Amino acid sequence: MPSAHATIVCPGSAHELAGLLRDLDFLAGAIPHVQGVQKVSETVANWTVTTKIGFVSRTSVFRGEVLPGDERTVRFRAVAPEATVEGSVELVPRAPEETELKVLLEMRGQGALRAIIDNLVERQLPQDVQSFAAAIRRQLLARSAAGAAGAAPSTGVQGR
């Protein structure tokens, strides 16, 4: 299964960040190409993902779920007929209000499009994991700044 990783440092305690990363709206707001979220339960949602390959766009619905884990690791999986994505975020406390996040994404194609998807994933996944990590950091910084200003920021994907 093709995989890629990124490491970032974010404001907040590991406990606080683990809670946010288990929130399906927050998580979907960081995943590249997610256009919409339909919550099924507290741990399961349908994520509408639109990707562009050259001049062709493809929209897929992935069933995303947060998987059981421990207090230092958030794990998730998203499955569509053509692909499965598995991810984890390891939280490493660096200071009382600073945490290092080690992000790992793995993706594999399935079904009739498997070879095409695996080829595209090999090229695109390193960029997507960097985008995912950067989006997590942006959301956390915005949340931190809004908290300092006394307002609750919005996170996640618009148009649900």
C-alpha angles and dihedrals in degrees: 000000000000112000141181135184142200135186125212137168117229137183116255140057120290090245093053093045093048089055092051093047090054089057107099094212093050091046094048089049088064100042112100117247097011107144101173144010129210111186116220096176139335090285103029132061140159110240118199107214124190118192129180122219108187104310094336121094123203125194120201134174113226122194101226123195138175108231128215113273143148130272092271100047132054114196129188141172133198122194131191128164091262102039148013123214122194123185143173136190117202113203116212116183112228099171134352091277102023129076134183113224119205106198123197125182126184125183135180133180123237137196126005094341096049098112093045094046094046090052092050092044092054089059101035106037098077090055092044094052090051090050091048093051092045091050091051089052093047092050092048093047091049090048091049092048092047091048090053089051092047098247128114110235123219119242135182133045125328124230101041 
